[in-house]
Every structure is written in structure tokens, then in C-alpha cells.
């Protein structure tokens, strides 16, 4: 979404980060991995001795690329197993990259949470979006964020008459080419893909089912908000970062799912002030999105300050719709930033610090 513009803005706010180091690649998770039994005399092994914790084909403390057949084609995703993984239940963070982005680069270059996953003992999952088509179009990657396939909605149009045309993905049908707002996103069943990935993850490794979290930046943030309804039985909380639903299409889940919606006050790539963005696409405003979630979760209509570990950093501040009937928490946070990941040399990763603290304190009730 907003391809070259978003990519340029998302990556130009600070010094360039070195490319990730070589990372071992895992096998396709299509079959269970057999672990040979130890050849130990029976007399020396008590009957109640637990089996050794074998994480293969994953590698403790590092990233491994796996493949899952989905909708008749191989879909890749990266899994980071924390360094201290010992087969006890672990929290999971699913991270979604931006338009034209790559899964591993999102973890290491954009979010830079590789070391955080090890420090907190968390499993990271990073799906790769499909490309628009063959050849050079393969580098134009985008998720099906679900809300961008609409032209007119409850709040009017989702684009201006001068909006940028971002083309049509090969996996979309003829109806997509007949639209008036060309957001340029995939039509694949990416929600189903993430559900399948999480199911496979829980069958093969140990996952704390009450601590599965979703986040993403830019177009990944749009998906992180848009998929919350469809995945409300799975995820505990979501944190869309500089991403929002198409105008009029915010969906608030009715079961307990907490949200920390983060936006930049000077972000014109994804404008949250109820005005068209720089390329003519129109998104739901931050206050409107929070109100939709608050109504769905049975929260107070009014807001109050929500304290975080990052308050005051680059103007960071948050409000919440309190006392939600579901037990969830609905929070929106803003900072004095453009379309960039919230970090600087003085305050560090203040955006992720607040998001991670929110996740840690919001398991599924």
C-alpha cells in the first residue's frame, strides 16, 4: 500500500542498518519431525524421565525459514525460537512487514526485535506476503489486509478521484480491475494462512495460547488491525503501527482482544486525521477507529490518559477507552513522527518498548 512512497518514508528517517547475517533455512513444515530415541539401557532410565526438548528444524536463538502449502502454492515464513527455549509454553508475536517489504528484514532491519525475542523468551513469526506478479512485479509484495478491497463504504469513498493507481495483483479476479480505488494489494487468503501457521506452530512447539500477539508496520499495520476480527478467537492483542483500515471499514472484535493503535501526528503517508493521505487514499481516523473498537468491546465512550513506559518521548502519549465489558483494553497512542518506526538515539526503541509492555500485560482473559 502506497508502495514506493511508504517504502521511502519508512526507511529514510535514520542511518541505514546492515543487511541481516546469514540465517539457516529450515525444512518445509509439511511433516512431523521424527526424533530418534536414545539408545540407553532401560535400567538407567526411569519411566518418568521427560523426553529431551528437540526444537528441530528450528534453531534456538535464531531465525529459520519454513514453507507451508497454502491455496495450492508454497508460502514462506520465518520463525525465531528464543535462545532459552526449553519446551515450556511461550508467548508468540506475529509481525507483518510493509508494502514491498520482506519478512526477515522486518524483524531485523525495521522492528529490530531479534535480540528482544531472545531476551524475553518469545517466539517470533514473520510471514512473507506474495508478490504482485512474475518478474519485477515479484518484488511488489503486499498482504491481503481485507479492508483495501473496497471503494465506497459507510463513510464514503476510500480514495480521491486523483488517487495513485497501484495496479492489480495477479491473484485477484476481474472485478478488482474494474474498481475505482486501486490500493494494489493481494487477494490471497492471508488470514487463513496466519491461522494455519499458528496451528502448525502449536502442534510442533510449545505455545502459550493466551499470549499470541499480532503487530505490523504500515501495510502490515493495516493488516494487523483488519485481521483482528477474523482472528479474535486466537489473538490476545494487536498493535497496528502506522496502519489503519480503509475509510469506514474498521472492524471491532466482540470477544476480548486488546489493541494499542499507534500513529504519527505528522504522518501524511497514512493520514489519521480524517483527511486524504499524500497519494489520495483515505483511512479511518485514529479516534474513529478507537471508538469502533470501544463500542464492540463494551468500553466507556469517553477516554482517559493511559500511562506507558514511553510517555513524553518524541511527544508520545496514549489514551484509553476504559472499563471494557470483555476485559480487554482499547488504547490509541500518537507521537510527533512521520511514517517512521518510533526510535531515536536518545530514547531508543520507544515505540516498541510501549507495545511490548502492552502485550506483556494483556494476555487473553
Secondary structure as the mmCIF struct_conf table of DSSP 4:
data_model
#
loop_
_struct_conf.conf_type_id
_struct_conf.id
_struct_conf.beg_label_comp_id
_struct_conf.beg_label_asym_id
_struct_conf.beg_label_seq_id
_struct_conf.end_label_comp_id
_struct_conf.end_label_asym_id
_struct_conf.end_label_seq_id
HELX_RH_AL_P HELX_RH_AL_P1 UNK A 3 UNK A 11
BEND BEND1 UNK A 13 UNK A 14
HELX_LH_PP_P HELX_LH_PP_P1 UNK A 15 UNK A 22
STRN STRN1 UNK A 25 UNK A 25
TURN_TY1_P TURN_TY1_P1 UNK A 29 UNK A 30
BEND BEND2 UNK A 31 UNK A 31
HELX_LH_PP_P HELX_LH_PP_P2 UNK A 32 UNK A 34
HELX_LH_PP_P HELX_LH_PP_P3 UNK A 36 UNK A 38
HELX_RH_3T_P HELX_RH_3T_P1 UNK A 42 UNK A 44
BEND BEND3 UNK A 45 UNK A 45
TURN_TY1_P TURN_TY1_P2 UNK A 47 UNK A 48
HELX_LH_PP_P HELX_LH_PP_P4 UNK A 49 UNK A 52
TURN_TY1_P TURN_TY1_P3 UNK A 56 UNK A 57
BEND BEND4 UNK A 58 UNK A 58
STRN STRN2 UNK A 60 UNK A 60
TURN_TY1_P TURN_TY1_P4 UNK A 61 UNK A 61
STRN STRN3 UNK A 62 UNK A 70
TURN_TY1_P TURN_TY1_P5 UNK A 71 UNK A 72
STRN STRN4 UNK A 73 UNK A 81
TURN_TY1_P TURN_TY1_P6 UNK A 83 UNK A 84
BEND BEND5 UNK A 87 UNK A 88
STRN STRN5 UNK A 90 UNK A 96
TURN_TY1_P TURN_TY1_P7 UNK A 99 UNK A 100
HELX_RH_AL_P HELX_RH_AL_P2 UNK A 103 UNK A 105
HELX_RH_PI_P HELX_RH_PI_P1 UNK A 106 UNK A 110
BEND BEND6 UNK A 111 UNK A 111
HELX_RH_AL_P HELX_RH_AL_P3 UNK A 114 UNK A 120
TURN_TY1_P TURN_TY1_P8 UNK A 121 UNK A 121
STRN STRN6 UNK A 123 UNK A 127
HELX_LH_PP_P HELX_LH_PP_P5 UNK A 128 UNK A 129
STRN STRN7 UNK A 130 UNK A 131
BEND BEND7 UNK A 132 UNK A 134
HELX_RH_3T_P HELX_RH_3T_P2 UNK A 135 UNK A 139
STRN STRN8 UNK A 141 UNK A 142
BEND BEND8 UNK A 146 UNK A 146
TURN_TY1_P TURN_TY1_P9 UNK A 147 UNK A 148
BEND BEND9 UNK A 149 UNK A 149
BEND BEND10 UNK A 151 UNK A 151
STRN STRN9 UNK A 152 UNK A 153
TURN_TY1_P TURN_TY1_P10 UNK A 154 UNK A 155
STRN STRN10 UNK A 156 UNK A 157
BEND BEND11 UNK A 158 UNK A 158
STRN STRN11 UNK A 159 UNK A 159
TURN_TY1_P TURN_TY1_P11 UNK A 161 UNK A 162
TURN_TY1_P TURN_TY1_P12 UNK A 170 UNK A 171
BEND BEND12 UNK A 172 UNK A 172
HELX_RH_AL_P HELX_RH_AL_P4 UNK A 174 UNK A 177
TURN_TY1_P TURN_TY1_P13 UNK A 178 UNK A 178
BEND BEND13 UNK A 180 UNK A 180
BEND BEND14 UNK A 188 UNK A 188
HELX_RH_AL_P HELX_RH_AL_P5 UNK A 190 UNK A 204
BEND BEND15 UNK A 205 UNK A 205
STRN STRN12 UNK A 207 UNK A 217
TURN_TY1_P TURN_TY1_P14 UNK A 218 UNK A 218
HELX_RH_AL_P HELX_RH_AL_P6 UNK A 219 UNK A 226
TURN_TY1_P TURN_TY1_P15 UNK A 227 UNK A 234
BEND BEND16 UNK A 236 UNK A 236
STRN STRN13 UNK A 237 UNK A 241
BEND BEND17 UNK A 242 UNK A 242
HELX_LH_PP_P HELX_LH_PP_P6 UNK A 245 UNK A 245
STRN STRN14 UNK A 246 UNK A 246
TURN_TY1_P TURN_TY1_P16 UNK A 247 UNK A 248
BEND BEND18 UNK A 254 UNK A 256
STRN STRN15 UNK A 258 UNK A 264
TURN_TY1_P TURN_TY1_P17 UNK A 265 UNK A 266
BEND BEND19 UNK A 269 UNK A 270
BEND BEND20 UNK A 273 UNK A 275
TURN_TY1_P TURN_TY1_P18 UNK A 278 UNK A 279
BEND BEND21 UNK A 280 UNK A 280
STRN STRN16 UNK A 281 UNK A 281
STRN STRN17 UNK A 283 UNK A 283
HELX_RH_AL_P HELX_RH_AL_P7 UNK A 286 UNK A 297
TURN_TY1_P TURN_TY1_P19 UNK A 298 UNK A 298
BEND BEND22 UNK A 301 UNK A 302
STRN STRN18 UNK A 304 UNK A 305
TURN_TY1_P TURN_TY1_P20 UNK A 309 UNK A 312
HELX_RH_3T_P HELX_RH_3T_P3 UNK A 313 UNK A 315
STRN STRN19 UNK A 317 UNK A 321
TURN_TY1_P TURN_TY1_P21 UNK A 325 UNK A 326
BEND BEND23 UNK A 327 UNK A 327
STRN STRN20 UNK A 330 UNK A 335
BEND BEND24 UNK A 336 UNK A 336
BEND BEND25 UNK A 338 UNK A 340
BEND BEND26 UNK A 342 UNK A 342
STRN STRN21 UNK A 344 UNK A 344
TURN_TY1_P TURN_TY1_P22 UNK A 345 UNK A 347
STRN STRN22 UNK A 348 UNK A 348
BEND BEND27 UNK A 349 UNK A 349
HELX_RH_AL_P HELX_RH_AL_P8 UNK A 350 UNK A 360
TURN_TY1_P TURN_TY1_P23 UNK A 361 UNK A 361
#
